[in-house]
Amino acid sequence: MAELFESSSIGSIDLPNRSIRSATWSGVGDENGFVTDRAEHIYGELAKGGVGLIITGYQYVMLNGQQLPYMVGNYSKDCLNGLTRLAQIVHSRGSKVITQLVHTGARANPKLLKTGDEVWAPSALPDPLTGKIPKEVDKDEILRLVEAYAAAARRAQDAGFDGVQLHGAHGYGINQFLSPAWNQRSDSYGGSVKNRYRFLGETLEAVKETVGDDFPILIKLSGNDYVEHGLTPEESLQIAKRLQDDGIAAIEVSGGSAVSPKNLGPVRQKIRSQGDEAYFSDIAKYFNENLRTPIITVGGIRSLKVVEDILHDKKADYVSFSRPLIREPDLINKWKSGDSATASCISCNGCFESGLKGIGITCKAKASKDKGKE
């Protein structure tokens, strides 16, 4: 029976416990996507807090793959210096860190793209959020995307990271290829699950060839898109089985996107009891019962009791946190010390407001509380 404070490994990454900091956009890049001092502070504090593995906020692998301002980029050698500093600060504080790589596809923000850049997607369908129609990528552009992921993974390796995670969830580029809601191609990249997996399979193969067998490749995968004609858990499990056969090191099971109903998105509010927590854990358990690959569950986890139940009931092999560690980066150390109090995060999502201002994500509720004490 797995327990939170036991050592384990994901591929070649030895971990002191089964807690993971889930990837979170943190607003710590500059206008070019280069790592700032704010990034070093935020990730340094996380590394001191006892979490077993840190996954960085998503890093765009091509200039036309950026969604949000102050997003960290991993698209050229010019990004390497900052990425190296980021890996070094985490390692110097005693933690492990991997980068999350993304091309946001149709969700790229045209206002952030360079002059002449096009928004790319597997199909030329109006984006549900903006109404804009992206360019349907041709096979040469698909090859450029595959090569961009491989090159970004190599930069992560050269920078000293411990591995990479491909972002295959939340309505972004890889998820758009996988999901029939966004992939309506009639060529070998569309139609059947096998064809819709092709882009991800080619990307995974290219990354593995570039970084070798001792550099773990993980994925965040939508277990359910929660949109009409989107991925279901059954189809997603078929994809997960292909990933397992192709050598993925671990699968973080998430779901939903910005166009899903608000109560079914990846980041949910009103988590007020243990019953509201771990809202993807049942899908994770479905995966865990049918796969050998380590499974990570994420989604509103706030209390040590819920973590212990997830591991005891074999719903997942690892538990992943995001917003609680924004408010309490030392949460895991607190639990390890014997203080089992539930995380103080109130799930208001106010933490992202400061990120949009270019000063990095911070807990808005905690800042207001501290200000009230002055």
C-alpha positions in Angstrom: 0.0 0.0 0.0 1.4 3.3 -1.1 1.9 6.1 1.5 2.5 9.8 1.0 5.9 9.9 2.8 7.6 7.0 1.2 10.3 7.2 -1.4 9.6 6.0 -5.0 10.8 6.8 -8.5 9.3 7.8 -11.9 11.7 6.6 -14.4 15.2 7.8 -13.4 13.7 10.5 -11.0 14.1 9.4 -7.4 11.4 11.1 -5.2 11.3 11.4 -1.4 7.5 11.3 -1.3 4.4 10.9 -3.5 3.5 14.6 -3.7 3.8 16.6 -7.0 3.4 20.3 -7.7 1.1 20.3 -10.7 2.0 22.6 -13.6 0.5 26.1 -13.2 0.9 29.2 -15.3 2.8 31.5 -13.0 3.2 34.8 -14.9 7.0 34.7 -14.3 8.3 35.3 -17.8 9.2 38.6 -19.4 7.8 39.9 -22.7 10.1 37.5 -24.6 9.2 34.5 -22.4 12.5 34.5 -20.6 12.7 33.5 -17.0 12.7 36.3 -14.5 13.9 36.7 -10.9 10.2 36.3 -9.9 10.4 32.7 -11.2 13.5 31.9 -9.2 11.8 33.2 -6.0 8.5 31.3 -6.6 10.1 28.0 -7.6 12.8 28.4 -4.9 10.1 28.6 -2.2 8.3 25.6 -3.6 11.5 23.6 -3.6 12.1 24.4 0.1 8.5 23.3 1.0 9.0 19.5 0.7 7.0 18.7 -2.4 8.5 15.6 -4.1 8.5 16.8 -7.6 7.8 20.2 -9.2 6.3 20.5 -12.7 6.8 24.0 -14.1 4.1 26.1 -15.6 3.5 25.4 -19.3 6.3 26.6 -21.6 5.4 27.3 -25.2 7.6 25.5 -27.7 6.9 27.8 -30.7 6.3 31.5 -30.8 2.8 31.0 -32.2 1.9 28.7 -29.3 1.6 31.3 -26.5 -1.7 31.8 -24.7 -1.1 34.1 -21.8 1.1 37.1 -21.1 4.3 36.5 -19.0 4.3 32.9 -20.0 7.7 31.3 -19.9 9.0 30.2 -23.3 11.1 27.3 -24.5 11.3 28.0 -28.2 15.0 28.8 -28.9 18.5 28.7 -27.5 17.9 32.2 -26.2 15.6 30.7 -23.5 18.3 28.4 -22.3 20.1 30.6 -19.8 16.9 31.4 -17.8 15.8 27.8 -17.9 19.1 26.7 -16.5 18.8 29.2 -13.6 15.4 27.9 -12.9 16.5 24.3 -12.7 19.5 25.2 -10.6 17.5 27.1 -8.0 15.2 24.1 -7.5 18.0 21.7 -7.2 19.9 23.9 -4.8 16.9 23.8 -2.5 16.8 20.0 -2.6 13.9 19.2 -5.0 13.4 17.7 -8.4 11.8 19.6 -11.3 10.5 18.9 -14.8 9.3 21.3 -17.5 5.8 21.1 -19.0 5.8 21.7 -22.7 2.9 23.0 -24.7 1.7 24.5 -28.0 -1.7 25.9 -27.2 -3.0 25.5 -30.8 -6.3 27.3 -31.4 -6.0 28.7 -27.9 -3.0 30.8 -28.7 -3.6 34.5 -28.2 -3.3 36.4 -31.5 -2.5 39.6 -29.5 0.6 38.0 -28.2 1.9 36.6 -31.4 4.7 38.2 -33.5 3.8 39.9 -36.7 3.0 37.4 -39.4 2.5 34.4 -37.1 -0.6 32.4 -37.6 -2.7 30.6 -35.0 -2.5 26.9 -35.8 -4.8 24.0 -35.0 -5.6 20.5 -36.3 -8.8 21.7 -37.8 -10.1 25.1 -39.0 -12.9 25.3 -36.5 -14.0 28.5 -34.8 -12.5 28.7 -31.3 -15.4 28.5 -28.8 -13.8 31.3 -26.7 -12.8 33.8 -29.4 -14.8 32.8 -32.4 -11.7 33.1 -34.5 -10.8 30.4 -37.0 -7.3 29.1 -36.9 -5.3 27.7 -39.8 -5.5 24.0 -40.2 -2.0 22.7 -40.1 -0.6 20.8 -43.1 1.8 17.9 -42.8 4.9 20.1 -43.1 3.6 22.2 -40.2 2.8 19.1 -38.2 6.4 18.1 -38.7 7.5 21.5 -37.5 5.4 21.1 -34.4 6.9 17.6 -33.7 10.4 19.0 -34.1 9.6 22.0 -31.8 8.6 19.7 -29.0 11.7 17.6 -29.4 14.0 20.7 -29.5 12.3 22.1 -26.4 12.8 18.8 -24.6 16.5 18.8 -25.5 16.8 22.4 -24.1 15.1 21.3 -20.9 17.7 18.4 -20.7 20.6 20.7 -21.4 19.3 23.2 -18.8 19.5 20.5 -16.1 15.8 19.6 -15.7 15.0 16.0 -14.5 12.4 15.3 -17.2 9.6 16.8 -19.2 5.8 16.6 -19.2 3.8 17.0 -22.4 0.6 19.0 -22.0 -2.1 16.8 -23.5 -5.1 18.3 -21.7 -7.3 21.3 -21.2 -8.1 22.0 -24.9 -4.5 22.9 -25.9 -2.7 21.6 -29.0 -2.1 18.0 -28.2 -5.5 17.6 -26.7 -7.0 19.3 -29.8 -5.4 16.5 -32.0 -6.7 13.8 -29.6 -10.2 15.0 -29.2 -13.0 14.6 -31.9 -14.5 17.8 -30.6 -11.6 19.8 -32.1 -10.0 17.3 -34.6 -12.2 16.9 -37.7 -9.4 16.1 -40.1 -10.0 13.5 -42.9 -6.4 12.5 -43.3 -4.2 10.1 -41.3 -4.3 12.5 -38.3 -8.0 12.5 -37.9 -11.0 10.1 -37.6 -10.2 7.0 -35.5 -8.6 7.1 -32.1 -5.5 5.5 -33.8 -5.3 8.4 -36.2 -6.0 11.1 -33.7 -3.2 9.7 -31.6 -0.7 9.9 -34.5 0.5 13.4 -33.7 1.1 12.6 -30.1 2.8 9.3 -30.9 5.1 11.0 -33.4 5.9 13.7 -30.8 6.7 11.3 -28.1 8.9 9.3 -30.4 10.8 12.4 -31.5 11.3 13.5 -27.9 12.5 10.1 -26.9 15.0 9.9 -29.8 16.3 13.4 -28.8 16.7 13.0 -25.0 17.4 9.3 -24.7 15.9 6.6 -22.4 17.1 8.0 -19.1 15.2 11.3 -19.3 11.6 10.6 -18.2 8.7 11.9 -20.4 5.4 12.4 -18.6 2.1 13.6 -19.8 -0.9 15.5 -18.5 -3.9 13.8 -20.2 -7.6 14.7 -20.3 -9.5 11.8 -19.0 -12.7 13.5 -20.0 -13.1 16.7 -22.1 -16.6 17.4 -20.7 -17.7 19.0 -24.0 -20.0 17.7 -26.8 -18.2 15.1 -29.0 -15.1 15.4 -26.7 -12.9 12.6 -25.3 -14.6 10.2 -23.0 -12.8 8.2 -20.3 -13.1 5.1 -22.4 -11.4 6.7 -25.4 -8.9 8.4 -23.2 -7.9 5.1 -21.7 -7.3 3.8 -25.2 -4.9 6.7 -25.7 -3.3 6.0 -22.4 -2.7 2.4 -23.3 -0.9 3.6 -26.5 1.2 5.9 -24.4 2.1 3.1 -22.1 3.2 0.9 -25.0 5.2 3.8 -26.3 7.1 4.3 -23.1 5.5 7.2 -21.2 6.9 7.4 -17.7 3.7 8.6 -15.9 0.3 9.9 -16.7 -1.3 12.8 -14.8 -5.1 12.5 -15.3 -6.9 15.8 -15.6 -10.0 16.9 -17.6 -12.1 19.7 -18.9 -11.1 23.0 -20.4 -12.0 26.6 -20.5 -15.0 25.8 -22.6 -16.4 23.0 -20.4 -19.2 23.8 -17.9 -17.6 25.7 -15.0 -18.4 22.9 -12.6 -16.5 20.5 -14.8 -13.4 22.5 -15.7 -9.8 21.7 -14.6 -9.8 24.6 -12.0 -12.9 24.6 -9.9 -14.1 26.9 -7.1 -16.2 26.2 -4.0 -14.1 23.3 -2.6 -15.6 23.4 0.9 -15.4 19.9 2.1 -13.5 16.6 1.5 -16.4 15.5 -0.7 -15.6 18.4 -3.1 -11.9 17.4 -3.4 -10.1 15.1 -5.8 -12.7 15.5 -8.5 -10.7 13.6 -11.1 -9.7 10.7 -8.8 -12.4 8.4 -10.0 -11.2 8.7 -13.6 -7.6 8.3 -12.3 -8.7 5.1 -10.5 -10.2 3.8 -13.8 -6.8 4.4 -15.4 -4.9 2.9 -12.5 -7.0 -0.3 -12.6 -6.2 -0.8 -16.3 -2.6 0.4 -16.7 0.9 -0.5 -15.3 2.2 3.1 -15.8 2.2 5.3 -12.7 -0.9 7.4 -12.4 -1.0 10.9 -10.9 -4.3 12.4 -9.8 -5.0 16.2 -9.6 -8.0 18.4 -9.0 -8.9 20.3 -5.8 -7.0 18.1 -3.3 -6.7 20.0 0.0 -6.6 17.6 2.9 -4.2 14.9 4.1 -7.0 12.5 4.8 -8.1 12.7 1.1 -4.5 12.1 0.0 -4.2 9.1 2.3 -7.5 7.6 1.0 -6.4 8.1 -2.6 -3.2 6.2 -2.1 -4.8 3.6 0.2 -7.6 2.9 -2.3 -5.1 2.8 -5.2 -6.9 5.5 -7.1 -3.5 6.9 -8.0 0.2 6.4 -7.3 0.9 10.1 -6.8 -1.1 13.2 -5.8 -0.7 16.5 -7.4 -1.4 20.0 -6.1 -1.5 23.5 -7.6 -3.4 26.3 -5.8 -2.7 25.1 -2.2 1.0 25.4 -2.9 0.6 28.9 -4.1 -0.8 29.9 -0.7 1.3 27.4 1.3 4.5 26.3 -0.5 5.5 24.5 2.6 2.3 22.5 2.9 4.0 19.1 2.5 6.6 19.8 5.2 3.8 21.0 7.4 2.0 17.7 7.0 5.2 15.7 7.5 5.8 17.6 10.8 2.6 16.2 12.2 0.3 19.2 11.5 -2.5 17.5 9.5 -4.6 20.7 9.1 -6.3 21.0 5.7 -4.7 23.4 3.2 -5.9 27.0 3.8 -6.5 27.6 0.1 -10.1 28.8 -0.4 -10.2 28.0 -4.1 -11.1 31.6 -5.1 -8.7 31.6 -8.1 -7.6 35.1 -7.1 -4.0 33.9 -7.3 -3.9 34.4 -11.1 -4.7 38.1 -10.9 -1.2 39.1 -9.9 0.2 36.9 -12.6 -1.7 38.8 -15.2 0.0 42.0 -13.9 3.4 40.6 -14.5 4.4 40.2 -10.9 3.9 36.4 -10.6 1.1 34.5 -9.0 0.4 35.1 -5.3 -2.4 34.2 -3.0 -4.9 37.1 -3.1 -6.8 35.9 -0.1 -3.7 35.5 2.0 -2.4 39.0 1.0 -5.8 40.5 2.0 -5.7 38.7 5.3 -2.2 39.8 6.0 -3.0 43.4 5.1 -5.9 43.4 7.5 -3.5 42.5 10.3 -1.3 45.6 9.7 
